[in-house]
């Protein structure tokens, strides 16, 4: 494995759907604008992906400094099944905090390079650095002191804001040079589904987070009933918002096609109900309609299938929602 592949893997590239799919949708929506520039749209998507990978590594960097893994090992020995696959490249001694910091800097440099090229092409539009600065501030203090938002139960909400309205607004401006409030409104249901990915993670990893004293939003809610209610809102309200937008004439009726993703949401919510009853759901082979779940044999061999099937379904729910929404937008433009 070469260096690039190595750090992409350690930066958890499988999570890129939660940033790349909203970015792709924003670029598609921006293509309806006369000022659309395809290569700045592409650079924006790449820049978002690089910044996301940098954030993932930064989260590992700060978590490792507080020795979360040893706490998770203790809770596992007590009989709980905490999610243990966390920064193995650091805990094994294969890499150091310094080498990880260099990898973070490399990803951020690539993101910055994309941003500068876009800013130049868009005549130094002031809204681009403003959105980047807000995202950078929230992203940096997701795990970093003194705010450490992820340790105060606000991490999931912060990521939903970054990868929802802020990210989609930034990519839209980067693609066509102007901002439309429609993209901000579209970013709300997308942001909720992004939040759901992280919330599903913290919900089913509650014991591990308690042991490591990481205050996630799930811990902040304090009960399984409240967590299930939150999941209900995050999973189903985005679909309700689309229906309301169609009924009020804000969206074309064709956008109701996103309801094809609703069964995934129903399955995910039902799986969380079963989890609360102690059902880990060790699955030999996931149903095809739940979406892509690569390397399932490896996931099963690692003993984390009970975790990954829920997390991947949440990820695929967002991906499917964005893909169908973008496909409808493209079709309407072609026929319209």
Backbone torsions as a table, in degrees:
resi	resn	phi	psi	omega
1	UNK	NA	126.5	179.1
2	UNK	-77.8	174.0	-173.6
3	UNK	-61.3	-41.8	-178.8
4	UNK	-63.2	-48.6	178.4
5	UNK	-60.9	-39.9	-178.9
6	UNK	-58.4	-49.6	-176.7
7	UNK	-76.8	-28.3	172.9
8	UNK	-61.7	-41.7	179.4
9	UNK	-65.7	-46.6	-179.3
10	UNK	-66.0	-27.7	178.6
11	UNK	-82.7	7.3	175.6
12	UNK	59.2	62.1	-177.8
13	UNK	-60.9	-21.1	179.1
14	UNK	-63.9	-20.0	179.7
15	UNK	-83.0	-3.1	-175.6
16	UNK	-61.4	-22.5	179.8
17	UNK	-56.7	-33.1	-176.1
18	UNK	-72.7	-11.4	174.2
19	UNK	-114.1	-40.8	-175.0
20	UNK	-69.9	-40.3	-178.9
21	UNK	-65.9	-44.2	173.4
22	UNK	-61.9	-36.9	178.5
23	UNK	-64.8	-42.9	178.0
24	UNK	-61.0	-44.1	179.5
25	UNK	-62.1	-42.4	179.0
26	UNK	-62.8	-40.1	178.9
27	UNK	-64.7	-40.4	178.1
28	UNK	-62.6	-43.7	179.9
29	UNK	-66.0	-35.1	178.9
30	UNK	-69.5	-22.9	-177.7
31	UNK	-64.8	-15.9	176.6
32	UNK	-76.6	-11.5	-178.3
33	UNK	-87.0	141.2	-178.1
34	UNK	-62.9	-25.4	-178.3
35	UNK	-87.7	11.3	-175.9
36	UNK	-62.2	132.9	177.2
37	UNK	-123.8	114.3	-171.3
38	UNK	-64.3	-36.4	-175.3
39	UNK	-76.8	-27.5	174.2
40	UNK	-73.8	-32.0	174.7
41	UNK	-62.6	-43.7	178.9
42	UNK	-65.1	-42.9	177.9
43	UNK	-61.9	-37.3	179.3
44	UNK	-63.5	-42.2	179.2
45	UNK	-64.5	-44.0	178.4
46	UNK	-63.8	-43.7	179.0
47	UNK	-61.1	-40.8	176.9
48	UNK	-61.3	-44.1	-179.8
49	UNK	-62.3	-43.3	179.8
50	UNK	-64.3	-41.8	178.6
51	UNK	-65.0	-37.6	178.8
52	UNK	-63.6	-45.0	179.0
53	UNK	-62.7	-38.2	177.4
54	UNK	-62.9	-41.1	178.1
55	UNK	-63.5	-39.2	179.2
56	UNK	-62.7	-44.6	178.9
57	UNK	-67.3	-37.5	178.3
58	UNK	-64.2	-37.4	176.7
59	UNK	-61.7	-43.6	176.1
60	UNK	-61.1	-43.7	-176.8
61	UNK	-58.2	-47.8	-178.7
62	UNK	-73.5	-36.7	177.9
63	UNK	-63.7	-41.8	-179.2
64	UNK	-64.4	-34.3	179.8
65	UNK	-63.2	-29.8	178.0
66	UNK	-97.0	9.7	172.1
67	UNK	57.4	48.6	-179.8
68	UNK	-65.0	-33.1	-173.1
69	UNK	-63.6	-38.7	179.9
70	UNK	-64.0	-35.5	176.6
71	UNK	-66.1	-39.2	179.2
72	UNK	-67.9	-33.8	177.6
73	UNK	-64.5	-38.0	178.3
74	UNK	-63.6	-44.0	-177.5
75	UNK	-69.2	-30.4	176.2
76	UNK	-67.2	-41.0	178.6
77	UNK	-64.3	-23.8	178.8
78	UNK	-79.5	-4.4	174.9
79	UNK	110.3	-0.2	178.9
80	UNK	-93.1	156.0	-180.0
81	UNK	-108.4	78.7	177.3
82	UNK	-76.3	156.5	178.5
83	UNK	-74.1	110.2	-169.8
84	UNK	-98.1	-13.0	-175.7
85	UNK	-79.7	85.6	-175.3
86	UNK	-139.5	124.5	-179.0
87	UNK	33.0	55.8	178.6
88	UNK	-62.8	-27.8	179.2
89	UNK	-65.7	-25.4	176.6
90	UNK	-90.0	-46.4	-176.3
91	UNK	-65.7	-25.5	179.1
92	UNK	-83.4	-10.3	-176.8
93	UNK	84.9	3.0	-179.4
94	UNK	-64.5	-36.3	176.7
95	UNK	-128.4	163.4	179.8
96	UNK	-115.0	170.9	175.8
97	UNK	-61.6	-34.7	179.7
98	UNK	-66.0	-47.3	-179.5
99	UNK	-66.1	-34.2	176.8
100	UNK	-67.3	-39.5	177.2
101	UNK	-62.2	-37.4	177.9
102	UNK	-65.8	-39.1	177.5
103	UNK	-65.0	-41.0	176.9
104	UNK	-59.4	-45.9	-179.5
105	UNK	-62.1	-37.7	179.6
106	UNK	-65.1	-45.4	178.3
107	UNK	-63.0	-40.9	-179.7
108	UNK	-67.0	-35.3	178.7
109	UNK	-64.4	-40.5	177.2
110	UNK	-64.4	-42.4	178.3
111	UNK	-62.9	-42.3	180.0
112	UNK	-65.0	-40.0	178.0
113	UNK	-60.2	-43.2	176.7
114	UNK	-61.5	-43.6	-178.0
115	UNK	-64.1	-41.1	-179.4
116	UNK	-66.0	-40.1	178.4
117	UNK	-63.3	-41.6	178.3
118	UNK	-64.6	-44.9	-177.9
119	UNK	-60.8	-40.4	177.6
120	UNK	-63.8	-46.3	-178.2
121	UNK	-64.2	-34.6	-177.9
122	UNK	-91.6	27.7	174.4
123	UNK	55.5	41.2	176.2
124	UNK	54.1	44.7	177.2
125	UNK	-56.7	122.6	-173.3
126	UNK	-64.0	-26.6	-176.4
127	UNK	-69.2	-24.3	-179.3
128	UNK	-66.2	-54.8	177.9
129	UNK	-65.2	-28.0	178.3
130	UNK	-64.8	-48.5	179.2
131	UNK	-64.6	-41.3	178.3
132	UNK	-62.1	-40.9	-179.1
133	UNK	-64.6	-42.5	179.3
134	UNK	-64.9	-45.6	178.1
135	UNK	-62.9	-41.3	179.3
136	UNK	-63.5	-41.6	178.6
137	UNK	-62.4	-49.6	-179.5
138	UNK	-65.8	-39.6	180.0
139	UNK	-66.4	-41.2	-178.8
140	UNK	-65.1	-41.9	-176.6
141	UNK	-93.4	12.9	171.2
142	UNK	-59.7	-44.7	178.0
143	UNK	-117.8	-21.1	-172.4
144	UNK	-79.2	145.7	172.5
145	UNK	-72.5	157.5	7.1
146	UNK	-88.3	-13.4	-175.8
147	UNK	-74.5	-47.3	179.2
148	UNK	44.3	58.5	-173.1
149	UNK	-59.6	-34.2	-179.7
150	UNK	-68.0	-19.8	179.8
151	UNK	-94.5	0.7	-179.8
152	UNK	-114.6	11.9	177.9
153	UNK	83.5	11.6	-176.1
154	UNK	-111.2	-0.8	-175.1
155	UNK	-58.8	-45.3	-178.0
156	UNK	-63.3	-41.6	-179.5
157	UNK	-67.3	-39.4	179.4
158	UNK	-61.9	-46.5	179.9
159	UNK	-64.4	-36.8	177.2
160	UNK	-62.1	-38.4	178.5
161	UNK	-70.4	-43.6	-178.8
162	UNK	-63.3	-51.6	-173.6
163	UNK	-86.8	0.0	176.2
164	UNK	-104.7	-104.9	-175.3
165	UNK	-59.1	-42.1	-176.7
166	UNK	-68.2	-51.0	-179.2
167	UNK	-60.4	-47.3	-176.8
168	UNK	-66.5	-35.4	176.2
169	UNK	-66.1	-43.1	-179.4
170	UNK	-63.7	-45.4	179.7
171	UNK	-65.2	-37.9	179.4
172	UNK	-61.2	-48.2	179.5
173	UNK	-64.5	-41.2	179.6
174	UNK	-63.8	-24.7	-176.8
175	UNK	-88.9	-30.1	-175.4
176	UNK	-135.9	-3.2	174.8
177	UNK	83.4	2.3	178.8
178	UNK	-140.3	164.7	-178.7
179	UNK	-116.5	135.2	177.8
180	UNK	-118.5	133.4	-178.1
181	UNK	-64.5	-20.4	177.2
182	UNK	-60.9	-34.4	-179.9
183	UNK	-70.8	-32.7	177.5
184	UNK	-66.4	-43.2	179.6
185	UNK	-67.3	-37.7	177.0
186	UNK	-65.6	-31.5	180.0
187	UNK	-67.3	-17.9	-178.6
188	UNK	-68.0	-55.4	177.3
189	UNK	-63.6	-35.4	177.4
190	UNK	-63.8	-44.0	178.4
191	UNK	-61.4	-35.1	177.7
192	UNK	-65.7	-40.2	179.2
193	UNK	-70.6	-32.8	173.4
194	UNK	-64.7	-45.4	177.5
195	UNK	-57.9	-37.6	-179.5
196	UNK	-63.0	-33.5	178.3
197	UNK	-60.8	-49.1	-179.6
198	UNK	-70.5	-37.0	-179.3
199	UNK	-67.4	-39.0	175.8
200	UNK	-59.7	-41.2	177.3
201	UNK	-58.6	-52.5	-176.3
202	UNK	-70.6	-29.8	178.7
203	UNK	-63.3	-51.0	-175.5
204	UNK	-85.7	-6.2	175.7
205	UNK	-109.6	26.2	-173.1
206	UNK	-59.5	-42.3	-177.8
207	UNK	-64.8	-42.4	178.5
208	UNK	-64.0	-40.7	179.3
209	UNK	-68.5	-35.5	176.4
210	UNK	-63.7	-43.2	-178.9
211	UNK	-64.6	-37.3	-178.7
212	UNK	-89.6	1.8	178.0
213	UNK	61.9	32.3	176.3
214	UNK	-92.3	117.0	-174.9
215	UNK	-86.4	90.3	177.3
216	UNK	-83.8	171.8	178.7
217	UNK	-64.9	-33.3	177.4
218	UNK	-63.1	-42.8	177.0
219	UNK	-66.8	-36.0	-179.3
220	UNK	-63.8	-36.3	178.8
221	UNK	-67.0	-35.5	167.5
222	UNK	89.4	-10.8	-179.6
223	UNK	-150.3	154.4	179.4
224	UNK	-65.4	-33.2	178.3
225	UNK	-62.5	-43.7	178.7
226	UNK	-67.0	-37.8	178.7
227	UNK	-65.1	-41.7	177.8
228	UNK	-64.6	-39.1	178.1
229	UNK	-63.5	-40.0	178.3
230	UNK	-65.4	-43.3	177.5
231	UNK	-60.5	-40.5	178.3
232	UNK	-57.5	-44.3	-179.7
233	UNK	-67.1	-48.7	-175.6
234	UNK	-66.1	-33.3	-177.0
235	UNK	-81.2	-42.7	-168.9
236	UNK	-102.4	-26.0	-179.6
237	UNK	-62.7	-36.6	175.9
238	UNK	-55.3	-39.5	177.7
239	UNK	-68.7	-38.9	178.2
240	UNK	-62.7	-39.6	179.1
241	UNK	-63.5	-38.2	177.2
242	UNK	-64.9	-44.7	178.8
243	UNK	-60.0	-44.3	179.6
244	UNK	-63.7	-40.1	179.8
245	UNK	-64.6	-36.8	177.5
246	UNK	-69.0	-45.0	-178.2
247	UNK	-63.8	-31.1	-179.7
248	UNK	-90.9	1.4	177.9
249	UNK	84.0	3.9	-179.6
250	UNK	-73.4	-33.9	178.4
251	UNK	-118.6	150.6	175.1
252	UNK	-66.4	143.2	179.5
253	UNK	-55.4	-23.0	-179.8
254	UNK	-61.9	-24.1	-179.7
255	UNK	-69.4	-10.2	173.8
256	UNK	-65.2	-9.8	176.7
257	UNK	-60.1	-21.4	179.6
258	UNK	-65.3	-16.6	178.8
259	UNK	-64.8	-12.9	176.3
260	UNK	-64.8	-19.3	178.3
261	UNK	-86.2	-6.9	-176.5
262	UNK	-58.8	-40.1	177.9
263	UNK	-56.4	-33.5	175.9
264	UNK	-62.5	-42.1	178.7
265	UNK	-64.2	-41.5	178.4
266	UNK	-62.5	-44.6	179.3
267	UNK	-61.6	-44.2	-178.7
268	UNK	-62.0	-45.7	-179.0
269	UNK	-64.9	-41.0	178.3
270	UNK	-63.2	-38.2	179.8
271	UNK	-65.9	-33.8	177.7
272	UNK	-71.5	-34.5	173.8
273	UNK	-61.7	-42.9	178.8
274	UNK	-66.6	-35.6	178.2
275	UNK	-61.4	-40.4	179.3
276	UNK	-64.0	-23.2	178.4
277	UNK	-92.0	4.6	177.9
278	UNK	94.1	7.8	-179.5
279	UNK	-88.7	113.6	-177.5
280	UNK	-81.3	-20.1	176.9
281	UNK	59.8	61.8	173.7
282	UNK	-75.4	111.6	-170.5
283	UNK	-108.1	127.7	179.0
284	UNK	-69.7	-41.5	178.1
285	UNK	-150.7	119.6	-179.1
286	UNK	-65.8	150.9	175.5
287	UNK	-63.0	141.2	-175.3
288	UNK	-61.3	-32.5	-175.0
289	UNK	-76.0	-4.9	174.4
290	UNK	-79.2	-9.7	177.4
291	UNK	102.6	-179.4	-176.4
292	UNK	-66.5	130.6	175.5
293	UNK	-137.8	78.0	-174.1
294	UNK	-66.7	155.1	178.2
295	UNK	54.3	45.4	-177.9
296	UNK	-65.8	-33.1	177.8
297	UNK	-62.2	-41.2	177.9
298	UNK	-66.0	-38.2	178.4
299	UNK	-63.8	-43.3	178.2
300	UNK	-65.2	-40.6	-180.0
301	UNK	-63.3	-32.8	178.7
302	UNK	-78.6	-8.7	178.6
303	UNK	74.5	24.1	-178.8
304	UNK	-118.7	20.4	-179.9
305	UNK	-63.3	-34.2	178.3
306	UNK	-59.5	-32.6	179.8
307	UNK	-84.6	-50.3	-170.9
308	UNK	-67.5	-32.0	-178.9
309	UNK	-65.3	-33.6	178.2
310	UNK	-76.4	-44.7	-178.9
311	UNK	-65.1	-43.8	179.9
312	UNK	-66.4	-34.4	176.9
313	UNK	-65.7	-40.1	176.2
314	UNK	-62.9	-41.7	177.6
315	UNK	-63.3	-44.3	-178.2
316	UNK	-69.6	-26.4	176.1
317	UNK	-64.4	-45.6	176.6
318	UNK	-63.0	-47.9	-177.5
319	UNK	-59.4	-45.8	-179.7
320	UNK	-64.0	-41.5	178.6
321	UNK	-59.0	-50.5	-179.1
322	UNK	-65.5	-40.6	-178.2
323	UNK	-64.1	-46.9	-179.2
324	UNK	-65.4	-41.7	179.5
325	UNK	-60.1	-44.5	179.8
326	UNK	-67.0	-41.1	-179.9
327	UNK	-61.5	-41.6	178.4
328	UNK	-64.0	-42.0	179.6
329	UNK	-61.1	-40.8	179.4
330	UNK	-66.6	-45.4	-179.5
331	UNK	-62.0	-44.3	-179.9
332	UNK	-62.9	-35.5	178.6
333	UNK	-68.6	-39.1	-178.8
334	UNK	-65.9	-43.5	-174.9
335	UNK	-88.5	-11.3	-169.9
336	UNK	-100.7	NA	NA
